[in-house]
């Protein structure tokens, strides 16, 4: 039977180096009063003895956990992965760990995640709302304790909370106007729950672009889906059933757009000659699918970095941006072969 080895403490390091425990403690915390040579000796001995810092005891003293909770609505997307990479880059530089929770597009699960992170005493929260989240009541407990909450991408635009978004209305307008410029007159929009800001704003941009160019807005051309792989197939079959056949389609998710495009091609549709296609997010699939997919570049890494910087600035009480309720990150249309019709 293996015996557990004794946990090494600062007293063991102090005894080995013939230093006081206070000096060892300060050395491990990189205190400016301790000589660099002494700090180096302390760190080397701590490593040699297998010392582990007791973060729990330290947290109890400071009332800080140095963790930031992140709630995302999905994990299997390039966009969310890049947002998490941006958050992790900034939090690591600032000495914070992150705890990632996943709502699976479910309000009840999102509430449970928020409550769990609150009980874990996270120092701050970065979150993006699920499809069906009706209100922000489950985040009030953080605000009442002075714990900063920053929303990104899917947000409640009428709230006073800090929000990091792109201009979804402009992006929707741009994508639709581009299709109109290619000569498209019957443009289908495939999007998700209009309760969420991102999808409603893209829908509003699509609608206004049509009206601005004297094209009729028709409800039958707006397909509300869940933007999954199956959604791409369903959207394609729906489009194929329409008479006359649409000549443009704007899908507010790249993976769904790629699946839709593939299904249309399997049914003999030429892209972009018969139907021009525009996606959204600039995921890796855009450059793999043939023809390559026109899309809106949505800079997830930058969005994650901005959200994390805002939380940390608030925690360090040096915030220059916490009074700005909405931070808009740039986005742009990237034109590729899927929508560039021969003129």
MIROKOL-955744 format. One line per field, with one value per residue (C-alpha): x, y, z; residue number from 1. Coordinates in Angstrom, 2 decimals. Each point is the difference from the previous one (the first is absolute). Layout:
% MIROKOL-955744
east <- [X | ...]
north <- [Y | ...]
up <- [Z | ...]
resi <- [NUM | ...]
This chain:
% MIROKOL-955744
east <- [0.00 | 1.39 | 0.30 | -0.82 | 3.09 | -0.12 | -1.07 | 3.00 | -0.51 | 1.87 | 1.40 | 1.76 | 1.53 | 1.00 | 1.70 | 1.88 | 1.30 | 0.44 | -2.33 | -3.04 | -3.44 | -0.97 | 2.94 | -0.94 | -3.63 | 1.01 | 2.47 | -2.68 | -2.25 | 2.77 | 0.11 | 2.22 | 1.75 | 1.54 | 3.28 | -0.17 | 2.71 | -2.01 | -3.22 | 1.78 | 1.30 | -3.51 | -1.63 | 2.60 | -0.36 | -3.82 | 0.17 | 2.49 | -2.14 | -3.25 | -1.67 | -3.56 | -1.45 | -3.15 | -2.31 | -3.03 | 1.51 | 1.19 | -3.47 | -1.61 | 2.29 | -0.53 | -3.68 | 1.03 | 0.14 | 1.82 | -2.42 | -2.36 | -3.08 | -0.84 | -3.45 | -0.35 | -3.07 | 1.93 | 3.49 | 0.12 | 0.60 | 3.13 | -1.41 | -0.45 | 3.39 | 1.67 | -1.86 | 1.21 | 3.57 | -0.22 | -1.36 | 2.64 | 2.85 | -0.96 | -0.98 | 3.25 | 2.05 | -1.89 | 0.45 | -3.60 | -1.34 | -3.25 | -2.86 | -1.98 | -3.68 | -2.23 | -3.72 | -0.76 | -2.33 | -2.22 | -1.18 | -0.45 | 3.55 | 1.31 | -1.67 | 1.54 | 3.43 | -0.32 | -1.02 | 2.84 | 2.60 | -1.42 | 0.43 | 3.56 | 0.63 | 1.35 | 1.37 | -1.75 | -2.26 | 0.19 | -3.12 | -1.96 | -3.74 | -1.77 | -2.66 | -2.90 | 1.31 | -2.87 | 1.65 | 3.16 | -1.39 | 2.57 | 2.85 | -1.33 | 1.62 | 3.42 | -0.79 | -1.34 | 3.38 | 1.93 | 1.21 | 0.49 | -2.08 | 0.86 | -2.25 | 1.31 | -1.57 | -3.50 | -1.06 | -3.04 | 0.46 | -2.36 | 1.89 | 2.53 | 2.58 | 3.28 | -0.43 | 2.57 | -1.63 | 0.40 | -2.38 | -2.30 | -2.43 | 2.78 | 1.31 | -3.47 | -0.47 | 3.44 | -0.49 | -3.42 | 1.16 | 2.91 | -2.43 | -2.17 | 3.12 | 0.54 | -3.43 | -1.94 | -3.69 | -1.44 | 2.21 | -0.71 | 1.14 | 0.74 | 0.42 | -0.86 | -2.25 | -0.77 | -0.26 | 3.82 | 1.58 | 2.48 | -2.65 | -2.60 | 2.53 | 1.24 | -3.63 | -0.70 | 3.06 | -1.13 | -3.51 | 1.14 | 2.51 | -2.78 | -2.28 | 2.82 | 0.51 | -3.73 | -0.20 | -3.07 | 0.40 | -1.77 | -0.53 | 0.20 | 3.67 | 0.88 | 0.77 | 0.43 | 2.15 | 2.45 | 3.06 | 1.11 | 1.31 | -3.55 | -1.18 | 2.26 | -1.59 | -3.56 | 0.64 | 1.30 | -3.02 | -2.34 | 1.73 | -0.24 | -3.76 | -0.52 | -1.42 | 1.52 | 3.35 | 1.87 | 3.21 | 1.76 | 0.19 | 1.48 | 0.55 | 1.11 | 2.33 | 2.85 | -0.32 | -3.73 | 0.76 | 2.61 | -2.39 | -2.79 | 2.32 | 1.13 | -3.63 | -0.97 | 2.94 | -1.07 | -3.35 | 1.63 | 0.06 | 3.01 | 1.55 | 0.15 | -1.51 | -3.44 | 0.08 | 2.61 | 0.79 | 1.31 | 0.79 | 0.97 | 2.98 | 2.97 | 0.46 | 2.67 | -2.65 | -0.29 | 3.35 | -0.56 | -3.42 | -0.08 | -0.61 | 1.54 | -2.64 | -0.60 | -0.53 | 0.06 | 3.27 | -0.90 | 3.21 | -0.57 | 3.55 | -0.23 | -3.46 | 1.31 | 3.00 | -2.16 | -2.50 | 2.78 | 1.86 | -3.20 | -0.65 | 3.59 | 0.06 | -3.12 | 1.57 | 3.18 | -2.00 | 1.86 | -2.87 | -0.15 | -2.77 | -2.38 | -2.29 | -0.32 | -2.98 | 0.52 | 3.33 | -0.32 | 2.70 | 0.63 | -1.24 | 0.28 | -1.38 | 2.47 | -1.04 | 0.88 | -1.15 | -3.32 | -1.67 | 1.98 | -2.35 | 1.42 | -0.93]
north <- [0.00 | 3.40 | 2.65 | 3.60 | 2.19 | 2.93 | 3.33 | 2.35 | 3.35 | 3.31 | -1.13 | -2.93 | 2.33 | 2.46 | -2.77 | -1.31 | 3.47 | 1.25 | 2.93 | 1.27 | -1.24 | 3.66 | 0.46 | -3.20 | 1.12 | 3.39 | -1.58 | -2.30 | 3.04 | 1.90 | 2.69 | 2.98 | 0.07 | -3.43 | -0.12 | -1.63 | -2.50 | -1.04 | -0.28 | -2.28 | -2.26 | -0.19 | -0.86 | -2.66 | -1.64 | 0.14 | -1.76 | -2.58 | -0.84 | -0.13 | 2.95 | 0.87 | 3.39 | -0.30 | 2.12 | -0.91 | 1.49 | 3.01 | 0.50 | -0.15 | 2.78 | 2.25 | -0.86 | -0.43 | -3.23 | 1.46 | -1.87 | 1.37 | -1.96 | -0.25 | -1.17 | -0.88 | -1.22 | -2.50 | -1.45 | -1.49 | 3.21 | 1.73 | 3.31 | -1.11 | -1.76 | 3.21 | 2.07 | -2.42 | 0.27 | 3.81 | -0.21 | -2.53 | 2.09 | 3.07 | -1.80 | -1.99 | 3.19 | 1.52 | -3.08 | -1.26 | -3.49 | -0.57 | -2.43 | -0.74 | -0.94 | -1.08 | 0.78 | -2.23 | 2.76 | -0.55 | 2.71 | -2.38 | -1.29 | 3.57 | 0.90 | -3.10 | 0.97 | 3.55 | -1.25 | -2.54 | 2.64 | 2.34 | -2.75 | -0.56 | 3.68 | 1.00 | 3.55 | 0.84 | -1.40 | 0.09 | -1.41 | -0.43 | -0.72 | -3.21 | 0.02 | 0.08 | 2.11 | 2.44 | 2.27 | 0.72 | -0.69 | -2.76 | 2.52 | 2.45 | -1.93 | 0.85 | 3.69 | 0.19 | -1.29 | 2.40 | -2.86 | 1.29 | -1.64 | 0.53 | -1.34 | -0.77 | -0.78 | -1.00 | 2.71 | 1.82 | 3.31 | 1.98 | -0.89 | 2.26 | -2.78 | 0.11 | -1.56 | -0.90 | -0.45 | 0.65 | 2.20 | -2.86 | 2.33 | 1.37 | -3.53 | -1.21 | 3.05 | -0.44 | -3.70 | 0.62 | 3.05 | -2.02 | -2.65 | 2.75 | 1.42 | -3.44 | 0.32 | -2.09 | 0.93 | -2.93 | -0.29 | -2.55 | 0.68 | -3.03 | 1.07 | -0.96 | 1.12 | 3.69 | 0.42 | 0.14 | 3.32 | -1.43 | -1.66 | 2.76 | 2.67 | -2.03 | -0.53 | 3.75 | 0.78 | -2.52 | 1.45 | 3.63 | -0.77 | -1.54 | 3.00 | 2.48 | -1.65 | -0.14 | -3.77 | -1.46 | -1.52 | -3.37 | -2.00 | -3.29 | 0.78 | 0.17 | -3.46 | -0.16 | -3.05 | -1.17 | 0.46 | -3.62 | -2.42 | -1.32 | 3.60 | 0.36 | -3.03 | 1.12 | 3.53 | -1.32 | -2.28 | 2.87 | 2.29 | -2.68 | -0.23 | 3.72 | 1.23 | 2.09 | -1.20 | 2.52 | 1.38 | 0.95 | -1.32 | 1.60 | -2.51 | 1.44 | -2.92 | -1.30 | -3.71 | 0.02 | 2.01 | -2.54 | -2.94 | 1.90 | 0.75 | -3.63 | -1.22 | 2.49 | -1.15 | -3.66 | 1.02 | 1.54 | 3.64 | 1.98 | 2.35 | 2.92 | -0.03 | -1.27 | 0.93 | 2.25 | -0.83 | 2.10 | -1.37 | 1.56 | -0.33 | -0.77 | -3.52 | -2.32 | -1.82 | 3.11 | -0.76 | -3.77 | -0.05 | 0.37 | 2.68 | 1.85 | 1.70 | 3.75 | 0.95 | 2.67 | -0.07 | -0.10 | 0.51 | -2.37 | 0.21 | 3.79 | -0.19 | -2.41 | 2.21 | 3.12 | -1.77 | -1.39 | 3.33 | 1.73 | -2.47 | 0.21 | 3.80 | 0.06 | -2.45 | 2.05 | 3.21 | 1.64 | -0.20 | 2.53 | -1.86 | -1.34 | 3.00 | -0.75 | -2.32 | -1.12 | -0.72 | -0.61 | -2.15 | 0.47 | -2.57 | -0.13 | -1.76 | -2.40 | -0.65 | -3.43 | -2.13 | -1.25 | 3.36 | 1.65 | -0.51 | 0.49 | 3.51]
up <- [0.00 | -1.02 | 2.69 | -0.84 | 0.23 | 2.42 | -1.51 | -0.19 | 1.75 | 0.08 | 3.38 | -1.70 | -2.59 | 2.74 | 2.00 | -3.05 | -0.90 | 3.57 | -0.71 | 1.86 | -1.16 | -0.60 | -2.40 | -1.87 | -0.24 | -1.39 | -2.41 | -1.41 | -0.51 | -1.84 | 2.69 | -0.98 | 3.41 | -0.59 | -1.95 | -3.44 | 0.98 | 3.08 | -2.03 | -2.45 | 2.82 | 1.49 | -3.33 | -0.83 | 3.43 | -0.22 | -3.36 | 1.25 | 3.05 | -1.99 | 1.75 | -1.09 | 0.86 | 2.13 | -2.11 | 2.12 | 3.16 | -1.95 | -1.49 | 3.44 | 1.18 | -3.00 | -0.67 | -3.65 | -2.02 | -3.03 | -2.23 | -2.65 | -1.04 | -3.71 | -1.14 | -3.70 | -1.88 | -2.13 | -0.26 | -3.52 | -1.94 | -1.23 | 1.20 | 3.64 | -0.04 | -1.16 | 2.64 | 2.70 | -1.35 | 0.29 | 3.55 | 1.07 | -1.45 | 2.05 | 3.22 | 0.03 | -0.42 | 2.95 | 2.24 | -0.14 | -0.72 | -1.89 | 0.63 | -3.17 | 0.26 | -2.93 | -0.18 | -3.02 | -1.29 | 3.04 | 2.41 | 2.95 | -0.46 | -0.28 | 3.32 | 1.64 | -1.40 | 1.34 | 3.46 | 0.05 | -0.92 | 2.64 | 2.63 | -1.23 | 0.83 | -3.41 | -0.10 | -3.28 | -2.74 | -3.81 | -1.65 | -3.23 | 0.21 | -1.08 | -2.76 | 2.47 | 2.92 | 0.74 | 2.60 | 1.99 | 3.49 | 0.69 | -0.41 | 2.60 | 2.85 | -1.47 | -0.41 | 3.57 | 1.25 | -2.25 | -2.21 | -3.57 | -2.75 | -3.68 | -2.76 | -3.50 | -3.38 | 1.18 | 2.42 | 1.32 | -1.79 | 2.26 | 3.19 | 1.74 | 0.15 | -1.93 | -3.46 | -2.66 | -3.40 | -3.71 | -1.99 | -1.01 | -1.79 | -2.22 | -0.66 | -1.04 | -2.23 | -1.59 | -0.76 | -1.59 | -1.96 | -1.37 | -1.33 | -1.52 | -1.70 | -1.59 | -1.61 | 2.55 | 0.33 | 1.98 | 3.09 | 2.75 | 3.58 | 2.19 | 3.62 | 3.60 | 2.86 | -0.52 | 3.78 | 0.03 | -0.92 | -2.51 | -2.16 | 0.27 | -1.00 | -2.98 | -1.02 | 0.30 | -2.15 | -2.63 | -0.07 | -0.25 | -2.77 | -2.10 | 0.55 | -0.72 | -3.38 | -0.85 | 0.41 | 1.74 | 3.47 | 0.11 | 3.22 | -1.93 | -0.72 | 3.72 | 1.43 | 3.79 | 0.84 | 2.67 | -2.27 | 0.46 | -2.64 | -0.50 | -0.40 | -3.05 | -1.67 | 0.91 | -1.27 | -3.33 | -0.51 | 0.92 | -2.51 | -2.73 | 0.57 | -0.64 | -3.30 | -1.42 | 1.30 | 2.18 | -1.52 | 3.26 | 3.56 | 3.12 | 2.83 | 3.34 | 0.81 | -2.16 | 0.76 | -0.79 | -3.15 | -1.12 | 0.55 | -1.81 | -2.91 | -0.23 | 0.00 | -2.72 | -2.14 | 0.43 | -1.51 | -3.07 | 1.12 | -1.22 | 2.56 | -0.48 | -3.53 | 1.11 | 3.69 | 1.64 | 3.66 | 2.90 | 3.49 | 3.32 | 2.43 | -2.30 | 1.35 | -1.45 | -2.08 | -2.22 | -1.65 | -0.26 | -1.69 | -3.80 | -1.12 | 2.94 | 2.16 | 0.15 | 3.64 | 2.69 | 1.93 | 3.70 | 2.02 | 2.93 | 1.39 | 0.21 | 1.58 | 2.67 | 0.74 | 0.38 | 2.28 | 2.22 | 0.17 | 1.07 | 2.83 | 1.24 | -0.17 | 2.16 | 2.46 | 0.22 | 0.43 | -2.86 | -2.43 | -2.75 | -1.81 | 2.63 | -0.44 | -3.73 | -0.17 | -3.63 | -1.70 | -3.75 | -1.66 | -3.73 | -2.53 | -3.78 | -3.08 | -1.63 | -3.61 | -1.40 | -2.93 | 1.49 | -0.62 | -2.80 | -2.94 | -3.51 | -1.03]
resi <- [1 | 2 | 3 | 4 | 5 | 6 | 7 | 8 | 9 | 10 | 11 | 12 | 13 | 14 | 15 | 16 | 17 | 18 | 19 | 20 | 21 | 22 | 23 | 24 | 25 | 26 | 27 | 28 | 29 | 30 | 31 | 32 | 33 | 34 | 35 | 36 | 37 | 38 | 39 | 40 | 41 | 42 | 43 | 44 | 45 | 46 | 47 | 48 | 49 | 50 | 51 | 52 | 53 | 54 | 55 | 56 | 57 | 58 | 59 | 60 | 61 | 62 | 63 | 64 | 65 | 66 | 67 | 68 | 69 | 70 | 71 | 72 | 73 | 74 | 75 | 76 | 77 | 78 | 79 | 80 | 81 | 82 | 83 | 84 | 85 | 86 | 87 | 88 | 89 | 90 | 91 | 92 | 93 | 94 | 95 | 96 | 97 | 98 | 99 | 100 | 101 | 102 | 103 | 104 | 105 | 106 | 107 | 108 | 109 | 110 | 111 | 112 | 113 | 114 | 115 | 116 | 117 | 118 | 119 | 120 | 121 | 122 | 123 | 124 | 125 | 126 | 127 | 128 | 129 | 130 | 131 | 132 | 133 | 134 | 135 | 136 | 137 | 138 | 139 | 140 | 141 | 142 | 143 | 144 | 145 | 146 | 147 | 148 | 149 | 150 | 151 | 152 | 153 | 154 | 155 | 156 | 157 | 158 | 159 | 160 | 161 | 162 | 163 | 164 | 165 | 166 | 167 | 168 | 169 | 170 | 171 | 172 | 173 | 174 | 175 | 176 | 177 | 178 | 179 | 180 | 181 | 182 | 183 | 184 | 185 | 186 | 187 | 188 | 189 | 190 | 191 | 192 | 193 | 194 | 195 | 196 | 197 | 198 | 199 | 200 | 201 | 202 | 203 | 204 | 205 | 206 | 207 | 208 | 209 | 210 | 211 | 212 | 213 | 214 | 215 | 216 | 217 | 218 | 219 | 220 | 221 | 222 | 223 | 224 | 225 | 226 | 227 | 228 | 229 | 230 | 231 | 232 | 233 | 234 | 235 | 236 | 237 | 238 | 239 | 240 | 241 | 242 | 243 | 244 | 245 | 246 | 247 | 248 | 249 | 250 | 251 | 252 | 253 | 254 | 255 | 256 | 257 | 258 | 259 | 260 | 261 | 262 | 263 | 264 | 265 | 266 | 267 | 268 | 269 | 270 | 271 | 272 | 273 | 274 | 275 | 276 | 277 | 278 | 279 | 280 | 281 | 282 | 283 | 284 | 285 | 286 | 287 | 288 | 289 | 290 | 291 | 292 | 293 | 294 | 295 | 296 | 297 | 298 | 299 | 300 | 301 | 302 | 303 | 304 | 305 | 306 | 307 | 308 | 309 | 310 | 311 | 312 | 313 | 314 | 315 | 316 | 317 | 318 | 319 | 320 | 321 | 322 | 323 | 324 | 325 | 326 | 327 | 328 | 329 | 330 | 331 | 332 | 333 | 334 | 335 | 336 | 337 | 338 | 339 | 340 | 341 | 342 | 343]
